[in-house]
Amino acid sequence: MASVTLKQVHKRYGKVHAVRGISMEIQDGEFMAFLGPSGCGKSSTMRMIAGLEEITSGDILFDGESIIEKKPSQRNVAMAFETYALYPTLTVYENLAFPLRAAGMKGDEVDRRVQEVGEIIGITEIFDRKPAKLSSGQSQAVGLARALIRKPNVFLLDEPISHLDTSQRFHMRVYLKRLHLEFGHTMILVTHDQEDAMALSDRVAVMSEGILHQVDTPRNIYENPLDLFVAGFIGNLPMNFIDAQVKREDGYFYLVNKAMRVPLPEVFTPKAEAGQLPEEVVIGIRPYHISLVSSDTPGSVSAEIFVVEALGDMNVATVQLNGQRLQAVCPTTYRAAPHTPVALAMKAEHTLLFDKASGRRVPADR
């Protein structure tokens, strides 16, 4: 096991600046997820850690020692890929034994290690099968076992479960988390799927266009995003955004957008009083924190139904407000036809504000 430190790491492919000065530290034994859309630089970062790509500038350290001059074989890094990368002519047992024999390990020691890892991962019953006879879930388990069997310093997971169906992914996530607890390896997951990142990792590094936006725990990433990109990218139901101006009327502060006029949440009042709030802001609020209420509810705003979707454990109402669409979570019994007038109430304690000019979140005075 090892800690991993990235210091101002850049990667260029010709004119393409794929990774732009990333600096971060991954603790020994930590499960870190690199999360972001396709092309954000997360896979390039992982490949530089593995030694499969040369860094353009910066440094990468394992336990405080630079490894950028070391070959991939000298870094003791194991990788599990989306495509399994199993040898089709070898049995499961031989697929696991191969990297040990290649490293110079001998007979009984090889068998002991293969049996040990096979029992932990639960694949001893399929040792005599070849990859063509395995299900996708079994193939993924074997791929993980082969990566783990060498006791690597760092374990890299490159979109390892993105192609599995919903049920398989759920079970594989539970399985991966248990493996991390059992082995205690430093693990780095590369994924575009926020469910995988949030469910598995100790911390999440959110990336976009080669830039590292935020590194934090899954809970803080969700509740306290640092900017508009993180706020909009995280959440199975996307965060709602509403442009607004901060205005003072009769001694009180309001967030105003055309016909919408709602009180400024009290946690922002000290900043407003001190003139520290930007005049142009973006309101951020998740669908779970918008309620459909009666029209005479204080602080509510008028809108109309665009469509109501039934999603099993909840309904989601998409409404139109001042020419834009917002989503609100409703009870499963809620029904409404398009164009039905409704009133919305936003929970003040869950309302975030962002500086429209910079995109950065405005800290609240809690």
DRENDO-1510 file (C-alpha; in Angstrom, 1 decimal, always signed):
<recs>
REC; n; res; u; v; w
REC; 1; MET; +0.0; +0.0; +0.0 .
REC; 2; ALA; +1.1; +3.6; -0.6 .
REC; 3; SER; +0.0; +7.2; -0.5 .
REC; 4; VAL; -0.2; +8.9; -3.8 .
REC; 5; THR; +0.6; +12.6; -4.3 .
REC; 6; LEU; +0.1; +14.6; -7.5 .
REC; 7; LYS; +1.9; +17.9; -7.7 .
REC; 8; GLN; +0.9; +20.3; -10.5 .
REC; 9; VAL; +0.4; +17.4; -13.0 .
REC; 10; HIS; -0.2; +18.4; -16.6 .
REC; 11; LYS; -0.8; +16.3; -19.6 .
REC; 12; ARG; -0.8; +17.5; -23.2 .
REC; 13; TYR; -1.6; +15.5; -26.4 .
REC; 14; GLY; -0.3; +17.9; -29.0 .
REC; 15; LYS; -2.5; +21.0; -28.7 .
REC; 16; VAL; -5.0; +19.3; -26.4 .
REC; 17; HIS; -4.4; +20.2; -22.7 .
REC; 18; ALA; -6.0; +17.1; -21.2 .
REC; 19; VAL; -4.9; +17.6; -17.5 .
REC; 20; ARG; -4.4; +21.1; -16.2 .
REC; 21; GLY; -2.2; +21.3; -13.1 .
REC; 22; ILE; -3.8; +18.8; -10.8 .
REC; 23; SER; -2.6; +18.7; -7.2 .
REC; 24; MET; -4.0; +16.4; -4.6 .
REC; 25; GLU; -3.0; +13.7; -2.0 .
REC; 26; ILE; -4.6; +10.3; -1.7 .
REC; 27; GLN; -4.0; +8.7; +1.7 .
REC; 28; ASP; -2.5; +5.3; +2.2 .
REC; 29; GLY; -5.5; +2.8; +2.2 .
REC; 30; GLU; -8.0; +5.4; +0.9 .
REC; 31; PHE; -10.6; +4.7; -1.7 .
REC; 32; MET; -10.6; +7.7; -4.1 .
REC; 33; ALA; -12.9; +8.2; -7.1 .
REC; 34; PHE; -12.0; +10.4; -10.1 .
REC; 35; LEU; -15.4; +11.5; -11.4 .
REC; 36; GLY; -16.4; +13.5; -14.4 .
REC; 37; PRO; -17.8; +13.4; -17.9 .
REC; 38; SER; -16.0; +11.8; -20.9 .
REC; 39; GLY; -13.0; +13.7; -21.9 .
REC; 40; CYS; -12.5; +15.4; -18.5 .
REC; 41; GLY; -8.9; +14.0; -18.0 .
REC; 42; LYS; -9.7; +11.4; -15.3 .
REC; 43; SER; -8.4; +8.4; -17.4 .
REC; 44; SER; -5.3; +10.3; -18.4 .
REC; 45; THR; -4.6; +11.0; -14.8 .
REC; 46; MET; -5.0; +7.4; -13.8 .
REC; 47; ARG; -2.8; +6.2; -16.7 .
REC; 48; MET; +0.0; +8.7; -15.6 .
REC; 49; ILE; -0.2; +7.2; -12.1 .
REC; 50; ALA; +0.1; +3.7; -13.6 .
REC; 51; GLY; +3.0; +4.8; -15.9 .
REC; 52; LEU; +1.1; +4.1; -19.1 .
REC; 53; GLU; +1.3; +7.8; -20.0 .
REC; 54; GLU; +4.3; +10.1; -19.5 .
REC; 55; ILE; +3.4; +13.3; -17.7 .
REC; 56; THR; +4.1; +16.6; -19.5 .
REC; 57; SER; +5.1; +18.4; -16.3 .
REC; 58; GLY; +4.7; +18.1; -12.6 .
REC; 59; ASP; +5.4; +15.1; -10.3 .
REC; 60; ILE; +3.7; +12.0; -9.0 .
REC; 61; LEU; +4.9; +10.4; -5.7 .
REC; 62; PHE; +4.2; +7.1; -3.9 .
REC; 63; ASP; +4.9; +7.5; -0.2 .
REC; 64; GLY; +6.8; +10.7; -0.8 .
REC; 65; GLU; +9.1; +9.3; -3.5 .
REC; 66; SER; +8.8; +10.4; -7.1 .
REC; 67; ILE; +7.9; +7.6; -9.4 .
REC; 68; ILE; +7.8; +9.4; -12.8 .
REC; 69; GLU; +11.1; +7.9; -13.9 .
REC; 70; LYS; +10.0; +4.4; -13.0 .
REC; 71; LYS; +8.6; +1.9; -15.5 .
REC; 72; PRO; +5.0; +0.6; -15.0 .
REC; 73; SER; +6.5; -2.7; -13.9 .
REC; 74; GLN; +8.5; -1.0; -11.1 .
REC; 75; ARG; +5.5; +0.8; -9.6 .
REC; 76; ASN; +3.7; -2.3; -8.3 .
REC; 77; VAL; +0.4; -0.9; -9.6 .
REC; 78; ALA; -2.5; -3.2; -10.4 .
REC; 79; MET; -5.3; -2.3; -12.8 .
REC; 80; ALA; -8.8; -3.7; -13.4 .
REC; 81; PHE; -10.4; -2.7; -16.7 .
REC; 82; GLU; -13.9; -2.5; -18.0 .
REC; 83; THR; -13.0; -5.1; -20.6 .
REC; 84; TYR; -11.7; -7.7; -18.1 .
REC; 85; ALA; -8.5; -8.4; -20.2 .
REC; 86; LEU; -8.5; -12.1; -19.3 .
REC; 87; TYR; -6.4; -14.6; -21.3 .
REC; 88; PRO; -9.1; -16.6; -23.3 .
REC; 89; THR; -7.1; -19.8; -23.5 .
REC; 90; LEU; -6.3; -20.1; -19.8 .
REC; 91; THR; -8.6; -21.3; -17.0 .
REC; 92; VAL; -9.6; -19.0; -14.2 .
REC; 93; TYR; -7.0; -20.6; -12.0 .
REC; 94; GLU; -4.3; -20.1; -14.6 .
REC; 95; ASN; -5.4; -16.5; -15.2 .
REC; 96; LEU; -4.8; -15.8; -11.5 .
REC; 97; ALA; -1.5; -17.8; -11.4 .
REC; 98; PHE; +0.0; -16.2; -14.5 .
REC; 99; PRO; +1.1; -12.9; -13.0 .
REC; 100; LEU; +2.5; -14.6; -9.9 .
REC; 101; ARG; +4.6; -17.0; -12.0 .
REC; 102; ALA; +5.7; -14.1; -14.2 .
REC; 103; ALA; +7.0; -12.4; -11.0 .
REC; 104; GLY; +9.1; -15.5; -10.1 .
REC; 105; MET; +6.8; -17.0; -7.5 .
REC; 106; LYS; +7.0; -20.9; -7.3 .
REC; 107; GLY; +4.6; -23.8; -7.1 .
REC; 108; ASP; +3.1; -24.1; -3.6 .
REC; 109; GLU; +3.4; -20.4; -3.0 .
REC; 110; VAL; +1.5; -19.7; -6.2 .
REC; 111; ASP; -1.3; -22.2; -5.3 .
REC; 112; ARG; -1.6; -20.8; -1.7 .
REC; 113; ARG; -2.0; -17.2; -3.0 .
REC; 114; VAL; -4.5; -18.2; -5.7 .
REC; 115; GLN; -6.6; -20.2; -3.3 .
REC; 116; GLU; -6.5; -17.4; -0.7 .
REC; 117; VAL; -7.7; -14.7; -3.1 .
REC; 118; GLY; -10.2; -17.1; -4.8 .
REC; 119; GLU; -11.8; -17.8; -1.5 .
REC; 120; ILE; -12.0; -14.2; -0.5 .
REC; 121; ILE; -13.6; -13.2; -3.8 .
REC; 122; GLY; -15.7; -16.4; -4.0 .
REC; 123; ILE; -14.6; -17.8; -7.3 .
REC; 124; THR; -13.0; -21.1; -6.3 .
REC; 125; GLU; -15.9; -23.0; -7.8 .
REC; 126; ILE; -15.1; -21.7; -11.3 .
REC; 127; PHE; -11.3; -22.2; -11.2 .
REC; 128; ASP; -11.5; -24.8; -14.0 .
REC; 129; ARG; -13.6; -22.7; -16.4 .
REC; 130; LYS; -12.3; -20.6; -19.3 .
REC; 131; PRO; -13.4; -17.0; -19.8 .
REC; 132; ALA; -15.8; -17.9; -22.6 .
REC; 133; LYS; -17.9; -19.9; -20.0 .
REC; 134; LEU; -18.2; -17.1; -17.5 .
REC; 135; SER; -21.0; -14.6; -17.0 .
REC; 136; SER; -20.1; -10.9; -17.1 .
REC; 137; GLY; -20.3; -10.7; -13.3 .
REC; 138; GLN; -18.0; -13.7; -13.0 .
REC; 139; SER; -15.5; -12.3; -15.5 .
REC; 140; GLN; -15.4; -9.0; -13.6 .
REC; 141; ALA; -14.7; -10.8; -10.4 .
REC; 142; VAL; -11.9; -12.8; -12.0 .
REC; 143; GLY; -10.4; -9.6; -13.4 .
REC; 144; LEU; -10.5; -8.0; -10.0 .
REC; 145; ALA; -8.9; -11.1; -8.4 .
REC; 146; ARG; -6.1; -11.1; -10.9 .
REC; 147; ALA; -5.4; -7.4; -10.2 .
REC; 148; LEU; -5.4; -8.0; -6.4 .
REC; 149; ILE; -3.4; -11.1; -6.3 .
REC; 150; ARG; +0.0; -9.4; -6.5 .
REC; 151; LYS; -0.6; -7.3; -3.4 .
REC; 152; PRO; -0.1; -4.0; -5.3 .
REC; 153; ASN; +0.8; -0.6; -3.7 .
REC; 154; VAL; -2.0; +1.0; -5.6 .
REC; 155; PHE; -5.1; -0.6; -7.2 .
REC; 156; LEU; -6.6; +1.3; -10.2 .
REC; 157; LEU; -10.1; +0.6; -11.4 .
REC; 158; ASP; -10.9; +1.9; -14.8 .
REC; 159; GLU; -14.7; +2.0; -15.3 .
REC; 160; PRO; -14.8; -1.6; -14.0 .
REC; 161; ILE; -18.6; -2.0; -13.7 .
REC; 162; SER; -20.0; +0.5; -16.1 .
REC; 163; HIS; -21.3; -2.0; -18.6 .
REC; 164; LEU; -23.0; -4.3; -16.1 .
REC; 165; ASP; -26.8; -4.2; -15.7 .
REC; 166; THR; -28.4; -2.5; -12.7 .
REC; 167; SER; -28.6; -5.6; -10.5 .
REC; 168; GLN; -25.1; -6.7; -11.2 .
REC; 169; ARG; -23.7; -3.2; -10.6 .
REC; 170; PHE; -25.4; -3.0; -7.2 .
REC; 171; HIS; -23.9; -6.4; -6.1 .
REC; 172; MET; -20.5; -5.5; -7.6 .
REC; 173; ARG; -20.4; -2.2; -5.7 .
REC; 174; VAL; -21.1; -3.9; -2.4 .
REC; 175; TYR; -18.4; -6.5; -3.4 .
REC; 176; LEU; -15.8; -3.8; -4.2 .
REC; 177; LYS; -16.4; -1.9; -1.0 .
REC; 178; ARG; -16.0; -5.2; +1.0 .
REC; 179; LEU; -12.8; -5.9; -0.9 .
REC; 180; HIS; -11.4; -2.5; +0.1 .
REC; 181; LEU; -12.3; -3.1; +3.7 .
REC; 182; GLU; -10.7; -6.7; +3.6 .
REC; 183; PHE; -7.5; -5.8; +1.8 .
REC; 184; GLY; -7.0; -2.1; +2.8 .
REC; 185; HIS; -5.4; -1.3; -0.5 .
REC; 186; THR; -5.1; +2.3; -1.8 .
REC; 187; MET; -7.8; +2.2; -4.5 .
REC; 188; ILE; -8.5; +4.8; -7.3 .
REC; 189; LEU; -11.7; +4.4; -9.2 .
REC; 190; VAL; -12.1; +6.2; -12.6 .
REC; 191; THR; -15.8; +6.6; -13.5 .
REC; 192; HIS; -18.4; +8.9; -15.1 .
REC; 193; ASP; -21.1; +7.3; -13.0 .
REC; 194; GLN; -21.8; +9.3; -9.9 .
REC; 195; GLU; -23.6; +6.4; -8.1 .
REC; 196; ASP; -20.5; +4.3; -8.3 .
REC; 197; ALA; -18.3; +7.1; -7.1 .
REC; 198; MET; -20.6; +8.2; -4.2 .
REC; 199; ALA; -21.3; +4.6; -3.1 .
REC; 200; LEU; -17.7; +3.3; -3.1 .
REC; 201; SER; -15.3; +6.1; -2.3 .
REC; 202; ASP; -14.0; +7.7; +0.9 .
REC; 203; ARG; -13.5; +10.9; -1.2 .
REC; 204; VAL; -14.4; +12.0; -4.7 .
REC; 205; ALA; -12.4; +14.2; -7.0 .
REC; 206; VAL; -14.7; +15.9; -9.5 .
REC; 207; MET; -13.1; +16.8; -12.8 .
REC; 208; SER; -14.1; +18.7; -16.0 .
REC; 209; GLU; -12.0; +19.7; -19.0 .
REC; 210; GLY; -8.8; +18.7; -17.3 .
REC; 211; ILE; -9.5; +20.8; -14.2 .
REC; 212; LEU; -10.0; +19.5; -10.7 .
REC; 213; HIS; -13.1; +21.3; -9.3 .
REC; 214; GLN; -13.4; +19.7; -5.8 .
REC; 215; VAL; -12.0; +16.9; -3.7 .
REC; 216; ASP; -14.2; +16.0; -0.7 .
REC; 217; THR; -16.3; +13.3; +0.9 .
REC; 218; PRO; -19.4; +12.2; -1.0 .
REC; 219; ARG; -21.7; +13.9; +1.5 .
REC; 220; ASN; -19.9; +17.2; +1.3 .
REC; 221; ILE; -19.7; +17.0; -2.5 .
REC; 222; TYR; -23.5; +16.6; -2.6 .
REC; 223; GLU; -24.4; +19.1; +0.1 .
REC; 224; ASN; -21.7; +21.7; -0.3 .
REC; 225; PRO; -20.6; +21.8; -4.0 .
REC; 226; LEU; -17.9; +24.5; -4.5 .
REC; 227; ASP; -19.2; +25.6; -7.9 .
REC; 228; LEU; -22.0; +25.4; -10.5 .
REC; 229; PHE; -20.3; +22.5; -12.4 .
REC; 230; VAL; -20.1; +20.3; -9.3 .
REC; 231; ALA; -23.6; +21.2; -8.2 .
REC; 232; GLY; -25.1; +20.4; -11.6 .
REC; 233; PHE; -23.1; +17.2; -12.1 .
REC; 234; ILE; -23.8; +15.6; -8.8 .
REC; 235; GLY; -27.3; +14.3; -8.0 .
REC; 236; ASN; -29.4; +11.7; -9.8 .
REC; 237; LEU; -32.0; +14.3; -10.2 .
REC; 238; PRO; -30.1; +17.4; -11.3 .
REC; 239; MET; -30.0; +20.5; -9.2 .
REC; 240; ASN; -32.4; +23.3; -10.2 .
REC; 241; PHE; -30.8; +26.6; -11.1 .
REC; 242; ILE; -32.6; +30.0; -11.2 .
REC; 243; ASP; -30.9; +33.3; -12.1 .
REC; 244; ALA; -31.8; +36.0; -9.6 .
REC; 245; GLN; -30.9; +39.4; -8.3 .
REC; 246; VAL; -30.5; +40.3; -4.6 .
REC; 247; LYS; -32.7; +43.3; -3.8 .
REC; 248; ARG; -33.6; +45.1; -0.7 .
REC; 249; GLU; -37.2; +46.2; -0.2 .
REC; 250; ASP; -38.7; +47.7; +2.9 .
REC; 251; GLY; -35.6; +46.7; +5.0 .
REC; 252; TYR; -35.8; +43.0; +3.8 .
REC; 253; PHE; -33.7; +41.2; +1.2 .
REC; 254; TYR; -35.3; +39.2; -1.6 .
REC; 255; LEU; -34.2; +37.0; -4.5 .
REC; 256; VAL; -36.0; +38.3; -7.6 .
REC; 257; ASN; -36.4; +36.9; -11.1 .
REC; 258; LYS; -39.2; +38.5; -13.1 .
REC; 259; ALA; -42.5; +37.6; -11.3 .
REC; 260; MET; -40.6; +35.4; -8.8 .
REC; 261; ARG; -39.8; +37.1; -5.5 .
REC; 262; VAL; -38.8; +35.0; -2.5 .
REC; 263; PRO; -37.2; +36.0; +0.8 .
REC; 264; LEU; -33.4; +35.7; +1.0 .
REC; 265; PRO; -32.6; +32.8; +3.3 .
REC; 266; GLU; -31.5; +34.1; +6.7 .
REC; 267; VAL; -28.1; +32.5; +6.6 .
REC; 268; PHE; -27.1; +34.9; +3.8 .
REC; 269; THR; -28.5; +38.0; +5.5 .
REC; 270; PRO; -25.3; +39.0; +7.3 .
REC; 271; LYS; -23.4; +39.0; +4.0 .
REC; 272; ALA; -26.2; +41.0; +2.4 .
REC; 273; GLU; -26.1; +43.5; +5.2 .
REC; 274; ALA; -22.4; +43.8; +4.8 .
REC; 275; GLY; -22.6; +44.2; +1.0 .
REC; 276; GLN; -20.7; +41.0; +0.5 .
REC; 277; LEU; -23.3; +39.3; -1.7 .
REC; 278; PRO; -23.0; +39.6; -5.5 .
REC; 279; GLU; -26.0; +41.4; -7.0 .
REC; 280; GLU; -26.3; +38.7; -9.7 .
REC; 281; VAL; -26.6; +35.2; -8.3 .
REC; 282; VAL; -27.8; +31.7; -9.3 .
REC; 283; ILE; -30.1; +30.0; -6.9 .
REC; 284; GLY; -29.3; +26.3; -6.5 .
REC; 285; ILE; -31.9; +23.9; -5.0 .
REC; 286; ARG; -32.4; +20.2; -5.4 .
REC; 287; PRO; -35.8; +18.7; -6.5 .
REC; 288; TYR; -36.1; +17.0; -3.1 .
REC; 289; HIS; -36.2; +20.5; -1.5 .
REC; 290; ILE; -39.0; +22.0; -3.6 .
REC; 291; SER; -42.6; +21.4; -2.5 .
REC; 292; LEU; -45.9; +21.9; -4.3 .
REC; 293; VAL; -48.0; +23.9; -1.9 .
REC; 294; SER; -51.2; +25.9; -1.8 .
REC; 295; SER; -51.2; +29.2; -3.5 .
REC; 296; ASP; -51.6; +31.2; -0.3 .
REC; 297; THR; -48.4; +29.7; +1.3 .
REC; 298; PRO; -46.1; +32.6; +2.3 .
REC; 299; GLY; -43.0; +32.9; +0.1 .
REC; 300; SER; -44.4; +30.5; -2.6 .
REC; 301; VAL; -44.1; +31.3; -6.3 .
REC; 302; SER; -46.5; +30.5; -9.1 .
REC; 303; ALA; -45.7; +28.1; -11.9 .
REC; 304; GLU; -47.5; +25.5; -14.1 .
REC; 305; ILE; -47.1; +21.8; -14.6 .
REC; 306; PHE; -45.1; +20.7; -17.7 .
REC; 307; VAL; -45.3; +16.9; -17.0 .
REC; 308; VAL; -45.4; +14.6; -14.0 .
REC; 309; GLU; -43.3; +11.4; -14.1 .
REC; 310; ALA; -44.0; +8.3; -12.0 .
REC; 311; LEU; -40.6; +6.8; -10.9 .
REC; 312; GLY; -41.7; +4.1; -8.6 .
REC; 313; ASP; -40.8; +5.3; -5.1 .
REC; 314; MET; -41.6; +8.9; -6.0 .
REC; 315; ASN; -43.1; +11.1; -8.7 .
REC; 316; VAL; -41.2; +14.0; -10.2 .
REC; 317; ALA; -43.1; +17.1; -11.4 .
REC; 318; THR; -41.4; +19.2; -14.0 .
REC; 319; VAL; -42.8; +22.7; -13.8 .
REC; 320; GLN; -42.4; +25.9; -15.9 .
REC; 321; LEU; -41.4; +29.0; -14.0 .
REC; 322; ASN; -40.5; +32.2; -15.8 .
REC; 323; GLY; -39.8; +30.4; -19.0 .
REC; 324; GLN; -37.5; +27.7; -17.5 .
REC; 325; ARG; -38.2; +24.2; -16.2 .
REC; 326; LEU; -37.6; +23.0; -12.7 .
REC; 327; GLN; -38.1; +19.7; -11.1 .
REC; 328; ALA; -39.8; +18.9; -7.8 .
REC; 329; VAL; -40.2; +15.6; -6.0 .
REC; 330; CYS; -43.8; +14.7; -5.2 .
REC; 331; PRO; -45.7; +11.8; -3.4 .
REC; 332; THR; -46.4; +8.8; -5.6 .
REC; 333; THR; -50.1; +9.7; -5.5 .
REC; 334; TYR; -49.6; +13.1; -7.1 .
REC; 335; ARG; -51.2; +13.6; -10.5 .
REC; 336; ALA; -51.6; +16.7; -12.6 .
REC; 337; ALA; -52.2; +17.5; -16.2 .
REC; 338; PRO; -49.9; +19.8; -18.3 .
REC; 339; HIS; -50.6; +23.5; -17.8 .
REC; 340; THR; -52.1; +23.0; -14.3 .
REC; 341; PRO; -51.3; +26.0; -12.1 .
REC; 342; VAL; -49.2; +25.2; -9.1 .
REC; 343; ALA; -47.4; +27.0; -6.3 .
REC; 344; LEU; -43.8; +26.1; -5.3 .
REC; 345; ALA; -42.0; +26.6; -2.0 .
REC; 346; MET; -38.2; +26.3; -1.7 .
REC; 347; LYS; -36.8; +25.1; +1.6 .
REC; 348; ALA; -34.6; +28.0; +2.8 .
REC; 349; GLU; -32.2; +25.8; +4.7 .
REC; 350; HIS; -31.3; +23.8; +1.6 .
REC; 351; THR; -31.1; +26.8; -0.8 .
REC; 352; LEU; -27.6; +27.5; -2.2 .
REC; 353; LEU; -26.4; +30.6; -3.8 .
REC; 354; PHE; -23.7; +30.9; -6.5 .
REC; 355; ASP; -21.9; +34.0; -7.8 .
REC; 356; LYS; -23.2; +34.2; -11.4 .
REC; 357; ALA; -20.0; +35.8; -12.7 .
REC; 358; SER; -17.5; +33.3; -11.2 .
REC; 359; GLY; -19.8; +30.3; -10.7 .
REC; 360; ARG; -18.4; +29.8; -7.2 .
REC; 361; ARG; -20.7; +29.0; -4.3 .
REC; 362; VAL; -21.4; +31.8; -1.8 .
REC; 363; PRO; -20.6; +30.5; +1.7 .
REC; 364; ALA; -23.5; +30.8; +4.1 .
REC; 365; ASP; -23.2; +32.1; +7.7 .
REC; 366; ARG; -24.3; +29.0; +9.7 .
</recs>
